[in-house]
Amino acid sequence: MTSNHEEVTFLLLLKNRNFLRLFLAQTVSSLGDWIGVIAIAVFANRIGGNTAVGMVMTARVLPGFIAGPIAGVIADRWDRRKTMMTADLIRGAVVFSLPFFPSLAYLLVASMLLESLTLVWGPAKDASLPHVVPQHQLTHANSLNLIAVYGPWPLASLVFALMTQLAGFLSHAVPALEGLAGNEDSLALWVNSLTFVFSAAMLYGISLPASRRRAGKLDLGEVKRDLVEGLQFIKNDRQVRPWLLGIAFTFTAAGGVFSLGIGFVDDVLGGGPQGFAFLIGFLGVGMIAGLLSVGVISRKVQKDVMFSASIVLLGAGLVALASMNSLGPAIPIAASLGFFGGGAYSTGYSLIHEKVTDDLRGRTFSAAYTVIRIGTLVGLGLFPLFAGAIGDNTLTLPFATLDLPGSRVTLWLAGLVAAGGGLLSMRAINHRDGKKRSSERGEGDGYLIVFEGGEGAGKSTQMAAFVEWLEARGADVVTTREPGGTEIGMRIRDVLLDKGASEMDPRAEALLYAADRAQHVAEVIKPALAKGKVVVSDRFIDSSLAYQGVGRGLGLDEIYEISEWATEGLMPDLVFFLNLDPSTGLERAGNDPDRLESAGEDFHQRVSAAYLDLANRFPERFVVLDASRSKEDVHKEILRVYGDRAGKHAPPATFARDLGPPGPPMPR
């Protein structure tokens, strides 16, 4: 669901100037990265043989354990656009210099520096994405970003081959470039450096807000506190932690596929090196298909369910692949592995984007990069040792003899590891915001209906008409509101809406709303529900999620946990959200705005987008109503939806009455 109900498409995203620039920067620099990986491997081999290649590849992995967490602090504290541009320009300079210093020591230092800069660039980019596209477009945007990362992979080999041919030609045709003879990989490295310059140029034109925690001078004490804060958040968060574990286990399995795949395809499937290339090619095609399909699938399946299911299916597919005895049936299984892997990767990133607040986003994505590298390193390094320790065995059955080479048994283990990661990630499903439904609350046969909306959306008018309609049909209705549904709540309301309290801290504001809600639930709502009454409230928990969680930037999870504690987990059965452009609503609200109405249009735009995101996350309780229509049309739709959803609480359907002139809007 979008703010103006348009369908999210990849073409719509590419019409977004900022996203297009970010996408082009990612695509071209990724192409350069893939070319650079090949060129640096060839360069290292020319300097020191296979040993040098192994040392260089190890040097590219090691910074993930040190630079990774620090990179997240940088992404959360410094200007992200300048951080990415600086990383690009330094990477370009380092790669450009490599042919001029053909020593293994320099190459090792350069490789570690390049990987460290990549670890800085990645979290800064991922943390910036929610500022480039609206939240409801993040799933599609992540799919395109991952295509930008992995799509150039097959093309890089072709470009490298063309560069080496061109270098050979230029070494003979241009006297000044005769040094390229025997060093053809140098031209590919220089082309790689130019892709980083292009990326920096694209990023220069992007508009990004400064980090809320932007630092001036480097304070190592603050950096340490930021690092500890980020690690504690990841450790304690009941959703992010399982998602990161799922990603880690997936890449552990992927590392096992790459380390064991060549031997398995050659010895077991009889495909040789060409067969392995063919298998990997189909895996890549499946991955692209998964990335392109995830946006469509996410409209039908909740993202956390799709994420966990994709990882479990990935593990099952890997077990199936390891059970094959010939290349033919292994090909479609490899494509399915890519499909599920691409879907899980894209969905996992979208979940983290949606869940994590901006001030923690860089550190969370740096943790994702780190666990990816740890998982990959375990798969690449340990699984071959397992395979060697297991050795080649056979199992004699009454009807056949089963070959059990070490590579097959270890790939089975890798599949089980991936499936286990998927099962672990399912724990996050049990900790969704708003997971507790009214049907689980044990509060009698009552029914809780809430009207939500921005300033001037017409909640009071529609709520009054709806209550009158219910009462005319004999329903036992309790009408209430937040803040101020109780005597204590009225006192809290006076403080919250007092224009003289403009310096109120956002956390104090959130706690005051929670205090009002605790008294409201205990004194009004729960007793009425226990008696089987229909409770209709002007605002409830979703107002705090939208206004304080997103509008004030305090975080959905934090605000939900406060309200969940205050209400003992009570959630509404049905939420009517009256959707109206905030500028129109503020005009309707009148010339004497209260403290929250005076917060500014940007604030109210964030609130409106937050409501739509909540509606997209929780369609089982949310209904979005276009409040720009006539009052009569909105009223008719409310009655229709209530009749469809309320079951035994819904009176017989009837025509909507004439609503008459609107009353004053209920202030937040």
N, C-alpha and C positions, 0 to 999 in steps of 0.2 A: 504494500500500500504506500502511496506516495502523497506528497503534500498537495498535488494538484491532480492526482489520480491518473497520471500518465504511466504507460507501461515502461518499465526499465529495460533498456536494450543496450547492447555494446555501442551501437551507433550514437545513441543519446549521450553516452559517456564521452565518446570521442569528440562530440561537439562542445564539450566543456574545455575551454582553452587551457586552464591550469592543469587539468588531468591529462590532456593531450601532450602538453610539454613534459609532464612527469613520465608519461608512458613512453614517449620518444627517447627521453634520457635513459630510462631503464632498458629499453630494447637495444639501443645502439651500444650502450656501455656493456650490456650483457653479451652482445655479439663480440665485442672486444675482449671481454673476460674469457669467453670460450676459446677464441683465437689465441689469447695469451697463455691459457693453460697448455694448449698444444705446443705453442712456440717455446715456452719456458721449459717444457719437458724435453723437447728436441735440443734446445740450447744447453740444458744441464747434461744431457747425454753426450753432447759433443765435448763438454768440458771434462766430465769425470765418469762417463759410462752409466750403467744401471744403478750403481751405488749412489751416484750424485742425484739421479732422478728420485730415488727413494728418500734421500735426505731432504730434497727440496719439497716434495709432497708432504713430508712430515712437518717441515717448517711452516707450511701453509695451514696445518691443522692446529698446531700448538697455541697460536695467539688467541684462539677461541676460549681457552681456559683462563686467560689473564685479561686480554683486551676486551673480551665480550661483555662482562659486567660493567666495566668502566665506560664502554661505549654507550650503554643505556643511560648512565648518569649524564653523559655529554648530550645525548639526544633530548633529555628532559630539562636540561639547564641552559643550553646555549641555543642561539638562533639556528633552527634546523636547516633553513635554506643555505645559509652561509657555511654551515658545517658540511653539508653535502658538496657544495661547490669547492670548498677547500680540499676535501678528501679527493674529489675528482682530479683537481689540478695537480696535487702532489702525486697521486697514482700515475697520472700521465707523465710527469717528469721522471719518476722512478723507472717506469717501463721503458721510456725513451732512452734512458742512460745505460740500460743493461748491455747492449752490444759494445759499448765503449769500455766496459770493465769486465772482461771475460775471465772472472775468477770465481771459484765455488764459494768462497767466504762472502764475497759481495752479493752473489746470487742468493745465498741463504738469508742474509740480513734483509735484502730487498724483498724476498718472498714473505718474510714475517711482517715487514712494514706494509706491504700490499694487502695482506690478509687483515691486518689490524685496521687499516683504513676502510676496507670493505665492511668490516664489522661495525665501524662508526657510521658509514653511509647507509647501511641497511636499516637499522632501527630508526634512524632519523627519517628515512623515507616512509617506513611503515607507520611511524607515529604521526607523520604529516598527512597521510591519506585522508583521515576523517575531516580535515580542514579543506580538502580539495574537492571532495564529493559529499553529497548528503548521506546520512546514515543508511537510508533505505537503498542506496546504490552500492554499498560497500561490498556485497557478495559478488556482484558483477565486476566491480573495480578490482577486487583481489584476484578474480579469475584472469582478467586481462593482464594484471601485473605479473602473475606467475607465468602466463604465456610469454610475456616479454622476457622473463628470466630464462625459461627453458626452450621457448620456440626457436631461438637462434642456434641452439646446440647442433642440429644436423647441418645447418648452413655454415657453421664455423669451420668444419673440416674442408668443405669445398673452397671457402675463401682462403684458408691457409694454403691449400694446394695451389691455388691461382697465384697467391703472393710469392710462393717459392719459385714458381715458373717465371713470374715477372721479374723477380730478383735476379734469376739466372740470366734472363735476357738483358736487363739493365747493366749487369756487371760487365757484359761484353760491348754493349752499345754506347754506354756513357762512361768515358774514362774516369770521371770523378767518382763513380760508384763501383769501380772495379773491386773494391774491398768486399762487395757482397758475394763474390765467388767463394764458395765453400761456407758462407755465412748467410745463406738465403733466408733463414729464420729471422734475421734482423729486420727485414722489411715488414714482416708480419707483426713484430713487436712495435715498430713505429706506427703502423696502422692502428694497433691496439691503443697506443698512447693518444692518437687523434680522437678515438671514440670517447675517451674521458674528457677531452677538451669540448667536444660537441655536447656531452651530457651537462657540463658546467654551464655552457651557453644556454641550453634549454632551461636549466634551473634558474638562471638569472632573471628570467621573465615571469617567474611564478610568484604569486602573492600568498604569503603565509603569515599567520599571526605569530608574534613572539611567544616564547615559552613563558608560562606564568611564573616559573621559578628561575627566570633568566639571571645569570650570574654576571658580575662585573669581574673583579679579580678572582683568581683561582684560590679557593679556600679548601685545603685538603681535608680539614675537619668536616666541612659541609659535604664534600664529595663522599667521605666515609659514611656520614649519616644518611645521605641519599642512597648509597649502595645498600646499607643495612636495611633501610626502609623498604627498598624494592624487593630484597630477598625475603624479608618477613612477610610482605604482601603475598608473594608467590607461594610461600610456604603455608600461609594460613588461609588463603582464599579457597573456598570449597568447590569452585568451578574452574578457575584458571589452573590450579595445580593438576587436576585430572586431565585437562586438555593438554598441558605440556607433557605429562607422562605419556599420553597417547601418541603425541608427535614423536617423542623420543624413541618409543618402542617401534614405531613405524620405520624410522630411519635406521634403527639397529638392524631390522630385517632387510632394508634396502642395501645397507652395507654388506650384509651376507650374500645377497644376490650378486652384487658386483664382484665380490672377492671369490665366490665359489662358482659363479655362472659359467665362466669360460671352460673350466675343467668339467663341470656337469654336462654342458652341451656337447663337449667333445667326447667324453668317456661314456656317458650314459645315453644321451640322445643321438649321438653319432653325427653331429652337425658341424664340428670343427669351428675354427675362428669365424668363418663366414656365417655359419648358423647362429653363433652368438651375436654377431652384428645384426643379423636379421631379427633375432628375438628382441634385442634391445630397441631396434627400430620400431617394432610393433608396440613395445611397452611405451615408447615415447608418443606414438600416435594415440594410444589409449589414454595417456595422460592429458594430451591436448583436448581430446573429446570430453574427458571428465571435467576439465576446467571450463569448457564451453557450456556444459550441461548443468553445472551446479546451480546456476541462477534460476533455471526453470524448475529444477527439482525442489529447490528451497521454498518455492511457493506452495508446494503440496506437503512437504515434510519439514518439521521443525529442525533448525540447524544443528542443535546439539544431538538430536537423534540421528540425523544424517551423518554427522561426524563420526560418532561411535560405530554406527552400522557399517560405514565405509571401511573403517580400520579392521573390524571383525571380518568382513568379507575379503579384504586384502589378505589377511592372515590365512583364511580358508583357501583362497586362490593360490597362495604360495605353497601350501601343503599339497594342493592338487597338481601344481606344476612339478613339484619334486617327485610326484608319483608317476609321472609320464615316462615312457620308454622310447619315444621317438619324437622328432622335431615337429611333425605335422600338427598333432593335437595340442602341443605346447604353445603354438603361436597364438591362437585365440585366448588362451589362458593368460599369456603375457600381456595381451592387449587389455584384458579385464583388470589385471593388476594395476596397469597404468591408469585406467579409468577410475578405480576406487582410490588409488593413491592421490591422483590429481584432485578428486572431489574432497577427500579428507583434508588435504593441505590447504586448499582454498577456503573451505568451510571453517577450519580451525583458526585461520587468520581473521576471518570475518567475526567469529565469536569473540576473539580477544579484542578486536577493534570496538565491538559493541559493548563489551563488558567493562573494559578498563578505562578509567578516567585519564584525561590528557596528561596530567602531571606524573602519571606512572607508566604511560604507554611505552616510552622509549626503553625503560628498564625491563619491562615485561617482554618486549620483542627481542631485546638483547639476550634475555634468558632463553627465549625460543631458539635463537641462533646458536647459543651455547649447547643446549640439549641436543639440537640437530647434529652438531659436530661430535659431541660425545657419543651419541647413538651410532653415527656413521663410523667413528673410529673403532668402537667396540665390534661392529659388524665386520669391518675391514680387517681388523687385527686379530680378534679372538676366534671368530668362526672358522677361519682356515686352520687354526690350531686344533679346534675341536674335531674338524674333519680328519686331520692327520692322526689325531689320537685314536679316533674311532676306527679308522682304517676301512678296508674293503672286506665285507662279510657277506654271507648268504644265510637265508633262513629257509629251511626245508619244511614245506607244508605237505599234507597228504595229497594235494592235487597239483602242486607246482613248487618250484624253487624260486624264492624271491631274492633278487640281488639287493644288497644293502651297502652300497658304497658310502664312504664317509660323507661325501658331498650331499647325497640324498638325505641321509639322516639329519645332517646339520641344517639343511634347508627346511626340513620338517620342523626342526626346533625353531628356526627363524620365523616360520609361519605361526607357530604357537605363541612365540614372543609377541608378534604383531597383534594376534587375536587377543592375547592377554592385555595388551595396551588398550585395545578397543573396549574390552570389558571394564578395565579400570576407569576409562574416561566416562563410562556410563554413570559413575557416581555423581558427575556434575549435573545430570538430568534431575536428580533428586533435590538439587539445591537451586533450582531456578528461582528468580525473583517472582513472587506471586504464585508460588507453586501450590499453596494450600487453597483448595476450593471450598466454597461454602458447604458443599455436600459432605465434607469431611469434618465439619466443625462441631457436630453434635449439639446444635442449638435449637432443637425442635423443628417445626415445620415452617418457620418464618422465611421471608425472602427479602434480600437487601438489594435495592436498586440505587445507583448513584448517577447523578448528572454532573458531567465534567465539561470544562471548556475554558477558553481564554476570556479576557476581559471583553464585555459587551457582546458575547456570543448568543445571549438570549436564554441562558439556563433557567433563570427564575421564571420567565414566561412559560416555557415549555414544561417545567416541573409543576408549576401551579395548575396548568391545564390537565396534565397527566394525573395528578392527585385528585382533582375534581372528578375526572372521568372514572377513576377507581372507586371513589367514595359513592358516586351515583349508582354504582353497580354492587354496592353492599360490601366492598372490601374494607377490612379493618386496617387503616393506614396510619402510620406514624411519620410525620414530616419533620425533618431536622436539617441541620447544616453544619459546616465547618468553615472557619472556627466560630464558636459561639453557640453550640447546640445545648449548652448547659449554663448554669449561673457562673460557675468557675470559668467555663469557656468564654463567656462574654467579657470577663475581665482580661483574659489572655488576648481576646480579639482586639480590645481597645489598644493594647500595647503593640500588637502586630501591625495594625493599620494606621498607627499614629505617625503622621508626616514628620513630627519632631524627632522620631527615632530613626533618622536616616543613617546613623552610624552603627546600627545594629549589626553585629557579626553574623554571617550566614549560618554558622553552626548554632548560635544562640537562637536564631529564627527557626531553624529546623527542630531544635529541642522544644521550643514553645509550641509549635504545631503538634509535635508528638505528645506533649503534655495535654493539650486540648483534646487530642484524639483518644488518649487513654481514658480521660474522664467521660468523654462522649460515648465510648463503647461500653464502659462499665455502667454508666448511669442511664443511658437511653437505648442504645442499639441492642445489646445482648438481652436485656430483659424483654424487649418487644419481640425479638426473634424467638425467644423461648416460649412466648405465648402464641406463636403462630402468626404474628402480624406481618404485614408488608411494610418495610421501612424504606422510605424514599429520602435520600440525603443529597443536599447540595454540597458536593465535594466530599472526598474521602482520601484514601491512601495514595491514589494515583496523582492527586494534586501535588503532594509532597515529592513524589518521584519526579514529576515534570518540573515543578517550580524550584525546589531546592536541590534535587538530585542532578538535574541537567542545567536548569536556568542559572542556579548559583554555582554550579560546577562541583558539588560535594560528592557526586557519585551515586548511581542508582543502588548499588549493593549496600552502601553505608546507610542511605536513607531507608531502604527497605528493612534492614535489620533493626533500625530504631523503631520503625512503625510496627514491625512484626512483634517486637517485644511489648510495645505499648498496647497493642490490640489482642495479644495472645494468639496471633495468626489469623484473625478474622479477615476474610476477603469478600468483596461484593459478589453477588450472583450475576449481576448485569450492570454494565457501565454504558451510559449514553454519552458519547463525546460529541459536542457540537463544534464542528470544525469551521472556523471563520478566519479569513486573513487578519492577522493581528492589527495591521494599520486601520482596517475598517472597524474592528472591534473597539480599539482605543477611541476612535471618533464617536462611536455609539456610547461609550462609557460616560461621556459628559466632560464638563470643564472644571470639575473639582476632584481631581484624581487623588486616591489614597496613596500610601507609601509604595505599595507594590505596583499599582497602575502607573506610578511615576518612574518605574525602573528603566524605561527606555525601550524603543522598538526592537533593538537587537536582542534584549533579554526576552521579550515576548515572542520573537521569532524562534528562539531556542526552545522556549516552552512549547510552542505549537508543534515544532518538529519532534520534540520528546513525546508528546501525546500520541502522535501518529506512529512513532516507533513502538510505543507500548501497545497500541492497538494491533500492530503487526506481530508483536511477540505473543500476545494473549488474545487471540480472536475468540476464544471460548467464552470470554466475559465482556469484551469490548465490541461496541457498535459505533461506527463513525457516521455522523449525520452532517450533511452539507447545510450549514446554518445560513448560507446566503440565499436559500430559497424562501418562499413565503412561509409564514408561521403555520398556516393550515397544512401545507405539504409536509413540513417537518413533523407536525403533530400526528398526521396520518401514518407516517413511517414508524414513529415511536410505538403507536398502538399495534401496528402490524408485527413489528419485531417482538414486542412484549407477548403478543398472542402466540408467536412461534416458539418462544423460548421459555416462557414462565410455567408451562404445564398446568398443573391444577390451580396455580395462583392466578391464571389469566381468566377474567370474565369473558362472556361471549363477545365476539367482535362487533363493533358498531361503527357508524360513521363519525368522523371527528366533528366536534362542534366548532362554531365560530369563536376564535380565540379572543377577539376584541383587541384593543390597544395594548401594546407591550408595557409591562411594569418596569421599574428600575432594575438594572442588572445587579446580581449579588456580588459584591466585591470580594476579592480573594484576600 
